[in-house]
Each structure stands twice: as C-alpha cells, then as structure tokens.
Amino acid sequence: MTATVQPPAHRSRLGEAAPTAYWLDRPDRPDPLPRLTEDTTCDLAVVGGGYTGLWTALLAKRRHPGRDVLLLEQGTCGHAASGRNGGFCSPSLTHGIANGMDRWPAEIGLLQRLGAANFDAFRQDLDTYGIDCGFTRSGKVTVAATPWQAAGLPESVALARRHGEDARLLDTAALRDYVDSPLWRSGMFSPDYALLDPARLVWGLRRACLDQGVRIAEHTEVTALTADRQAARLTTPYAEVTARHVALATNVYRPLLRRLSLTMIPVYDYAVVTEPLTADQLASVGWGGDHGITDAGNQFHYLRKTDDGRILWGGYDAIYHYGSRTDEHLTQRPETFDVLAAQFAETFPSLADVPFSHAWGGVIDSTTRFCMFAGTAAHGRVAYALGFTGLGVGATRYGAEVMLDLLSGERTERLVPSMIRRAPVPFPPEPVRYLGVQATRRSLAREDTTGRRDLWLRTLDRLGLGFDS
C-alpha cells in the first residue's frame, strides 16, 4: 500500500485564494465607460488609462481648461499595473538614490529636488481633487537578512542623508519596534515614503478627469498611429481619432512607435494577500505601525498592511517570457505563489497557518536603467513617457508633466536631466535578450546567497545595464 504524500502545509493556505488583484476585487469598482464608436477630433489624445495617462489628462485640463482631451483605454482604467501594484509611493524618480547616483552622479542633486517637489505636488493634488486613496506618509523599513546586506545599510543611510533624505539605521533591538522576524537582523527606516490604495488612486484620478471634462473611452484599443506636421491620427476598432497632439502612456503594451520596441521588456511580478488578521496576530510579528517593508536582496520582497488588517506579500520572482510575450493568463503562476507562501511562513512562523485570500500577478515595464524615460516623435506632435520599472506610483505624475512640457515646447527644469534627454540603452533582440535576462537572474540570485557580485554582473555594471525585480 502506497502512503499518501501530503502537500506542504503552506500550500493549503492558497486553496481559496481568488485569482485576481485584491485592490480591484471590490463592489465599489466603477462601471466601465462606453467604447469609442464614432470618428472624432480632439486637442490632445491620451493613449492608456493607467496612472501616467490619467495624470496626463488631468494636468492637461488644469493647464488649459478649454482644451479638448480624449483618453483611450484598451481595457478599463487601472486594470493592469496601476491596479495591481503594492501601493508603495516613493519620492525618487530614479528607482532610488543609489541607482540615480550610479547613473547620473553630476545630476543627483537636481533629480532629488525634482523628485521631492513631485512627491509634494502629488499629495497636494490628491487634496485638490478630493481623491481619497488612503495616502499615508508612513515611511518604509528596509530589512537585512544576511551579513552582507546588513553591512550595506550604513552606506545607504549615509547616501540618503547626503542627498536630502531622512534615514536612520536600526539595529536588531530597534528593528523589533517596527517588525519582528527571525530572518531579519537589522534595518533602515526611511520616513519620506508613502503608502496608498492603488485602485482607489486610479478610480479617483478617473473621476477627477471626468469632473474636469476629460472624455474617456474604455474598451477602446488603439491599433495604429500615424502623424504628419498637421495632425496625428489614431485607429481604433470602430472609429478614428484626429488629434493635434498625442501622449502615449501605454506601459508594456505594444508600442505604437517602432523606436520603442527594444527600450523595455515586460517582467511579471506576483503577490499574495492574507485574510484579515487579528490584533494579536499582528502583535505577534511586532508590526504596530503603518509603514511598508522591503528586504535588501536583489530578489526582494515587499510587504505592507491593508486598511482591513491583511498583509500583502509580493516580489521575489521576476519572470520574463521569451519574445517579450504578454498575456493575461501569465498573471497566474502557481509555482511563484507556492514560493511566496512558503517564504511568508518562514518569515513569520506565528502566521504560518493564515490563509491567503488573493493571489495575482502584474507586468512591469522594465528598462536597462530601471527608471522612466521620455521623448517625442512626429515633429513634436507625439510624446511618450514609459519604463517606470515597478516604482512608478509617484513618478508617473512627473512623467505626465514631462510629456505636457514636451508637447507645449516649453523648456522647463523637468526636461533638463539626462534621464529625460537621453533614451536608455536598448535591450538586444531575441534570443540574446532572453539569454541575457536569464543569466542576470541567476547571477542576482547567486549574489543574494553568497554576497559576491560575479563577473557577469560586474560587466553589466561597467556597461551601465541591469535587471531588477
């Protein structure tokens, strides 16, 4: 008689998890808006209804209230990355100070100042337009699980302070005032960081756009873009749009400009969220504040509490599919959910029996330099801002302002940094792209377990290239 092999205990906690993003799984989700079915004209056509597109449309109306703005979204606003992320809102425009310092050391002061100004304006705009998305400037704790991660934290604190950000080092005892796990030995607290509800931000921006007179067509995919010196024309399944200007905010989806085809790759990121926890359960892991948490690994995790007392646990795996393939079914990856559930139980043993209510994935538009880029095409009639690489909740507002500056021809300070004036190094074509990504993932994982950066990673560093989860 063959004995029955029981699955790992953590796996059963995923049994009832809904295969959808926790943030989007709500009864107050707004009803879809009608698709575009008649030819039309407008002053500004915005393609994409995520954060970047919605900010662009809203700020365009604020600059010129009489401007006719039309936003076109292939699904519903926020159905992709903007509604599936962890809700961490960073003041950085460069995927953190260290990345910005490595790439643009001469401009880091300017980039930090522009990022801080954008962060403040972001918060002010939420108040101006009455957007209740739970924005809380609660800070973030970065935790170290290995000696080499812990050894790097003092340098990170010093770097932040040199460039105007508050940061403080947490030894083991101090860390326990923020969170208590047997895996984490020290940390860094960054108070200038916010958390928010991703879907409520999208829905709030959408409502604000409609209130200001923006026309929004959902379930309206733009399949082609042509432009000349007089106008730009967008083709959709049932209608054509003629616009004076176009702003492309399409994230990882098929670029409407051929020049953008190698500038980004789609990387899938995954998360799970628990059922609501009791006060005693949260106390068992020492998590009394509202701060978010990330770990210091290359394959890092991010975690936070929700308003109803759940813990969101995501990250670690960053999956690229050959040929830059994207598909909705790829947002469900059982093997990654299994890894995340096992890691959660290891990190918080007292919560190892807590079931998960949701498990989902989303796709990130990653560049070789980990942060956004922008530019124009068609004699300045078309602008784009893309490549936020998983830290775009705050930076998308900046990207929107940049596009509007570019389209207006106004020379503002936002256009001065090299990250705006110069495009990132493109990814190579397949199969080199896929092989390079996989080699990089293996090397990053090896560094997480050994503390040593191998020849492949050192070569990428010298070339100014990289890959990040």
TILO-31521 format. One record per residue: y, x, z of N, C-alpha, C in turn; residue in one letter. Coordinates in steps of 0.1 Angstrom, whole numbers, plus 5000, padded with zeros to 4 digits. Layout:
<atoms>
YXZYXZYXZA
...
</atoms>
This chain:
<atoms>
498850085000500050005000501250095000M
502250064991503450144989504550094998T
505050185006506150145015507450105007A
508150005012509349965006510450065010T
511150115000512250215003513550135005V
514150145017515350075020516550155014Q
517550075008518750145003519550195015P
520350295012521250345023522050235029P
522350245042523050135049524350095043A
525050205039526450175034526450095021H
525350095013525250025001525249875002R
524649835013524649685016526049635018S
526949715023528249675026529049635013R
528549675002529149644989528649524982L
527649464989526949354982527749234978G
528749204987529649084984530949124979E
531149244975532549284971532849224957A
533949164956534449104944534849204934A
534449194921534749304911536149284906P
537149274914538549264910539449324920T
540649364916541649424925542049334936A
541949384948542349304960543749244958Y
544649324953546049274952546249154943W
545449154932545549044922544748924925L
543948924935542948824938543648724948D
544648654944545348564953545748434946R
545748324954546048194949547548184944P
548448264949549848254945550148344933D
549148394926549448464914550048374904R
551148414897551948324888551148284876P
551348164871550748124859551148204847D
550248224837550648304825551848234818P
552648324811553648264803553148254788L
553748164780553248144767553248274758P
552348284749552448394739553548364729R
553948464722554948454711554248404698L
554748294693554148234681555148214670T
556448254672557448234661558248364660E
558548394647559348514645560648504652D
561148624657562348614665563148754663T
564348754668565148874668565648894683T
566049024686566549044699567349184699C
568049204709568749334710567849444715D
567049414724566049504730564749444731L
563649504725562349464727561649564736A
561049514747560249604756558849574754V
558049674752556549664750555849704762V
555249614769554549654782555149584794G
554249504801554749434813554349484826G
554149614827553949684840555249714846G
555149804856556449844863557449894854Y
557049994845558050054836558749954827T
558049864821558649764812559449664819G
559049624831559749524839561049584844L
561049704849562249774853563249784842W
562649824830563549844818564249714815T
563549604814564149484810565149434820A
564849454833565749404844567049494844L
566849624843568049704844568849704831L
568249664820568949644807569949524808A
569449424815570249304817571349334827K
571149414836572149444846573249534839R
572849624830573949704823574749614814R
574049524807574749434797574149294798H
574749214807574149084809574048994797P
574849014787574748934775573748984765G
573049094768572049154759570849064758R
570349034746569048954745567849054746D
567149034757565949124760564749044759V
563749094751562449024750561349124754L
560549084764559449174769558149114763L
557249204758556049164752554849224759L
553949154765552849204772551549154767E
550549244764549349204758548349124766Q
548549134780547749054789548748974797G
548648984810549648934819550349044826T
551549024830552349134836551649184849C
551449314849550749384860549249374861G
548649334850547149314851546449454851H
547149554846546549694846546949774857A
547349894855547649994865548649944876A
549649874871550649824881550149734891S
549049664889548549574898547249624905G
546849744902545549794907545749924915R
546949974917547050094924547050074940N
547250184947547250184962548450144968G
549550124961550850084966551550194974G
551250324971552050434977553250464968F
554450464974555650484967556350614971C
556350714963556850844966558250864961S
559050944968560350974962560351084951P
559151144949559051254940558951204925S
559651274916559451244902558451334895L
558051434903557251544897555851554902T
555251444908553951444913553951544925H
554951544933555051624945555951744943G
556451804954557351924953556552044947I
555352064951554652184947554452184931A
554052064926553952064911555252084904N
556352024909557652044904558152184905G
557852254916558252384918557452484909M
556252454907555452534898555952534883D
556352414879556652394865558152414862R
559052374871560452384869561252444881W
560952564885561552624897563052624897P
563652644885565052654884565752514886A
564952414884565552274884565052194896E
564252254905563652174915564652104924I
565852164927566852104935567351974928G
567651984915568151874907567051764907L
565851794905564751694904564551624918L
564651704928564551644942565751544944Q
566951584941568051504943567951374935R
567551384922567451264913566351174919L
565251234924564151154929564551084941G
565351144950565751074963566750964959A
567650984949568550884945567850764939A
566850794931566050684925565250604936N
564750674946564050614957564950514965F
566150564967567150474974567550354966D
567750384953568150274944566950174942A
565750224942564550134942564650034953F
564850084966564850004977566049904977R
567249944972568349864971568149754961Q
567449784950567249684940566249574945D
565349614954564449504960565349404967L
566249454975567149364982568049284973D
568649354963569549284954568849164947T
567649184943566949074935565948994944Y
565949014957565148934966563648954963G
563249074961561849104958561149144971I
560249054976559549074988558149134985D
558049264985556749324982556249404994C
556749385006556349455018556649595018G
557749635011558249775011558449825025F
557749925029557949985043558050135042T
559050185047559250335047558550395059R
557250385058556350415070555850555070S
556050635059555550765058554150785054G
553750905052552350935047551851065055K
550651055059549951175065548951235055V
549151365053548151445045547251515055T
545951485054544951545063544151655057V
543751745065542951865060541551855066A
540551875057539151865062538452005062A
539052105056538452235056539452335061T
538952455065539852565070540852595059P
540552605046541452645036542452535033W
542052415035543052305034544052315045Q
543552335057544452345069545352465068A
544852575062545752695061546852675051A
546752575042547752555032548852455037G
548652385048549652285053550952355057L
550952465065552252515069553152555057P
552552605047553352635035553852505028E
553052405028553552275023554752215031S
554652225044555752185053556952265050V
556852395049558052485047558652455033A
557852435023558352405010559152275010L
558552165016559252045017560652055024A
560652125035561952145042562952225035R
562452325027563452405019564152315008R
563452215004563952134993564351984998H
564751975010565451855015564551745020G
563251765021562351655026561951695040E
561951585048561451605062559951615061D
559351705069557851715070557651785084A
556451745090556051815102554551835103R
554251955108552851985109552151915121L
550951875120550251805130548951885133L
548851935146547651995150546551885153D
545451925157544351825159544751725169T
545351765180545751665190546851565185A
547851625178548951545172548451445161A
547451495153546951415143546251285148L
545651295160544951185166545951075170R
547251105170548250995172548450915160D
547950965148548050895136546750835131Y
545650915132544350875128543350975134V
542150915137541151005143539850995136D
539451105129538151115122537551245126S
536251245127535551375130535651475118P
536151435106536151525095537551595094L
538551545100539951595098540351675110W
540951795108541251885119542751905120R
543551885110545051895111545651815100S
546951805100547651725090549151755089G
549751685080551151695078551751555076M
552851525083553451395083554651405074F
554751315064555951305055556551175057S
557651165065558251025067558950965055P
559451045046560150995034559150945024D
558450845027557350785018557250645022Y
556950565012556850415015555550355010A
555150245015554050165011554550025007L
553849964997554249834993553049764987L
553249634984552149554978552349564963D
551449624956551649644941551849514933P
551049414936551049294928552349214931A
552749214944553949144947555249214941R
555149344940556249414933556249364918L
555149364911555149314897555649174896V
555149084904555448944903556948924907W
557449004916558848994920559749044909G
559449154902560149204891560149104879L
558949044877558848944867559748834869R
559748774881560648664885562048704883R
562448824888563848864886564248874872A
563348924863563648934849563948794843C
563048704847563248564842564548504847L
564848534860566148484865567348534858D
567248664853568348724847568448694832Q
567448614827567548574813566648644804G
565748734809564848804800563848714795V
563548714782562448644776561148724778R
560048664783558848734784557748654777I
556948724768555848664762554548734766A
553648664773552348724777551248694767E
550148764768549048754759549548774744H
550448864743551048894730550949044728T
549949084720549749234718550549274706E
551249384707551949444696550949534689V
550749514676549749584668550349684659T
551649684657552349774648553749784650A
554349904648555749924649556250004637L
557349944631557950014620559450014623T
560150114618561650124621562350194610A
563650164608564450234599565850244606D
566850284599568150304605568850174609R
568350064604568949934607568349854618Q
566949864619566249784629564849834631A
564249784642562849814644562049674643A
560849684638560049564637558749574643R
558349474651557149474659556249364654L
554949394651554049304646553149254657T
552949124659552049064669551148974662T
550048924668549148834660549748714654P
550748654660551348534654552748534650Y
553448644652554848654649555348794648A
556548814642557148944641558448944648E
558749054654560049064662560849174655V
562149144652563049234647564049264658T
564149394662564949434673565849544670A
567049544676567949654674567449784681R
566749774693566149884699564849844705H
563949944707562649914713562350014724V
561849964736561450054747559950044748A
559250154747557750154748557350184762L
556650094769556150114782554750074783A
553950144775552550104772551550174780T
551950264789550950334798549850404789N
548650374792547550444785547050374772V
547650254770547150174758547550244745Y
546850204735547050264722548550284718R
548950414717550350434714550750384700P
551950324700552450274687553150384679L
553250504685553850614678552750724677L
552450774665551350874663551550994671R
552851034673553151154680552651154695R
552451044700552051024714550551034716L
549751044705548251024706547551134714S
548151254715547551364723548251394735L
549251324739550151364750549551314763T
548551214763548051164775546551144773M
545851134785544451094784544250984795I
543350884793543150784802542050824812P
542450824825541550864836541350744845V
540050714848539750594856539650634871Y
540350554879540350574893539850454900D
539250464912538450354918538850334932Y
538750214937539050184951538150074956A
537950074970537349964976538249924988V
538049794993538849755004537949675013V
538149695026537249635036537649485039T
536749415045537149285051538149315062E
538949215066539849235077539249295090P
539849385096539349455108540049395120L
539349405132539949355144540849475150T
541649435159542549535166541649645172A
540549605178539649705184539049805174D
538749745162538149835152539249935147Q
540449895145541449985141541750085152L
541750035164541950135175540850235176A
539650205172538550295173538750415164S
539650405153539950515145541350565147V
542050525158543350575162544450545152G
544250435144545250415134546250295138W
547250335146548150235151549350215143G
549750305135550950285127550750225113G
551750215105551650155092551650265081D
551550395085551550495075550350495066H
550550555054549450575045548850715048G
547650745042546950865044546350915031I
546551045028545751115018545151235023T
544051285017543551415021543951525012D
543851645016544351765009543451824998A
542351754995541451804985542051784971G
541451864961541751834947541251694943N
539951664947539451524945539751444958Q
541051404958541551354971541251204972F
541251154985541251014988542650964992H
542850844990544050774996543550655003Y
544250625014543850505022545050455029L
545050325031546150255038545650125044R
546450065052546149935058546849835049K
546349715049547049595042547649505053T
548449415049549049325058548149245066D
546949215061545949135068544849215075D
545149345077544349435086543149495079G
543149505066542049565059542349715057R
541349795053541649935049541249945034I
542249995027541950035013541550175012L
540450205005539950345005539650374990W
540450474984540250494970540350644967G
540250674954540350804949539050874947G
539051014948537951104947537451124933Y
536751024928536351034914537551004904D
537551084894538551064883537751084870A
537450964863536550964852537250954839I
536951054830537451044817536251024807Y
536450934798535350894788535650954775H
534651004768534851074755535650994746Y
536551054738537350994728538450904734G
538750934747539850864754539550714754S
538250674756537850534755538350464767R
538850344764539250244775538650114772T
538250044783537649914781537649854795D
537749724796537849654809536549674817E
535449684810534149694818534049834825H
534849934820534850064827535550064840L
536249954844536849944857535849914868T
534549884864533549864873532549984872Q
532350064882531450174882530750184895R
529550124895528750114908528550254915P
528250354907527950484913529150544920E
530350514915531550554923531750474935T
531650344934531750264946530750304957F
529550344953528550384962528950514969D
529550604962530050734968531250704977V
532150614973533250584982532850514995L
531850424994531350355006530650455015A
529950555010529250655018530250745025A
531250785017532350865023533150795034Q
533350665032534150595042533350585055F
532050565054531150565066531150695073A
531150805065531150935071532450975078E
533550925072534850955077535150875090T
534750745090534950655101533650605106F
532850675114531550625118531550495125P
532650475133532750345141532950225132S
533250245119533450135109532350135099L
531250205101530250215091529550085087A
529649985096528949865093529949755088D
531149795085532149695080531949675065V
531849545061531649525046532849535038P
532749555025533849565016534049425009F
535249385007535549255001535849274986S
536349384982536749404968536349554964H
536049564951535749704945536249694931A
537149784927537749784914538149924909W
538549924897539050044891540250014882G
540950124879542150114870542250244863G
543050244852543150354844544550414845V
544550554846545850624848546150704836I
547450704832547850784820548250924825D
547251014823547451154828547951244817S
548851334821549351434812548951574817T
549151674809548851814812549751874823T
550851804826551651844837551851754849R
550951644848550851554860552051454862F
553051454854554151364856554751314843C
555651224844556151144833556851234822M
556951184810557751244800558451124793F
559451154785560251054778560751114765A
561151024756561751074743562150954734G
562550994722562950884713562350914699T
562350814691561850814677562650724669A
562450734656563050644646564650644647A
565150764647566550784647567250734659H
566550744671567050694683566950544686G
566250474677566150334678564950294688R
564050384690562850364698562850464709V
562650424722562450514733561150494740A
560650594747559450574754559450654767Y
558750614777558550684790557150654794A
556350754796554950744798554450854807L
553150854810552450964816552750984831G
552750874839553150884853551950944862F
550750954856549651024863549450974877T
549450844879548950794892550050794903G
551250844901552250844911553550784905L
553350664898554450604891555150494898G
554750454909555250334915556750344917V
557250454922558750474923559250534910G
558550634904559150704892559250614880A
558550504879558750414867560150354866T
560750334878562150294877563050404871R
562850524874563550634868563250644853Y
562050624849561650624835562350514828G
562550394834563250284827564750324825A
565350384835566750424834566950534823E
565950624822565950724812565950664798V
565050574796564950504783566250434779M
566850364789568050294786569150394783L
569250514790570150614787569950664772D
568750694769568450754756568850654745L
568550524747568850424736570350404735L
571150424746572550404746573250524740S
572650634740573250754735574150824746G
574050764758574950814769574250944775E
575051044777574451174782574651174797R
573651134804573651124819572951234825T
573051254838572451354845570851334845E
570451214844569051184843568351254832R
569051284821568551344809568551494809L
569151554819569251694820567951774822V
567051724831565851804834564951834822P
564351954823563451994812562251894811S
561851834822560751734821561051614812M
562351594810562751484801563051544787I
563551654786563951714773562751774766R
561751804773560551874766559351794769R
558551774758557251704760556251794766A
555251734773554151814778553251874767P
552651984771551652044762550551934758V
550251914746549251814742547851854746P
547051754748545651774750545051814736F
543951894736543351924724542551804718P
542151804706541351694700539951704706P
539151594704537751604707536951694698E
535851754702535251744715535751834726P
536751924722537352024731537951954743V
538651844741539251764752538251724762R
537151664758536151624768535551734775Y
535151844768534551954774535552024784L
536852034781537752094789537952004802G
538051874801538151794813536951804822V
535751804816534651814825534551954832Q
534852054825534952194831535952194842A
537052134840538052134850537652054863T
537051944860536551864872535551944880R
534652014873533652094881534252204889R
535252264883535952374890536752324902S
537452204900538152154911537252114923L
536052054919535152024930534652144937A
534452254929533952384935534952434944R
536252434940537352474949537352394962E
537152264961537152184973536052224983D
534952284978533852314987533752464991T
534552544983534452694986535852744990T
536952674987538252734989538752834980G
537952854969538352964959538652894945R
539652944939540052894926539452984916R
538552934907537853014898538653054886D
537953134877538653184865539253074856L
538452964855538852864846540152794851W
540252774864541452714870542652814869L
542352934872543453034871543953044857R
543153034847543553034833544452914830T
544052794835544852684833546252694839L
546252754851547452774859548452864850D
547852964844548753054836549252984824R
548452894818548852824806549752704810L
549952674823550752554826550052424824G
548752424824547952304822547252264834L
546652144834545952104846545351964844G
544751924855544051794856544051744870F
544251624873544451574886543851434887D
543351404899542851264902543851184907S
</atoms>
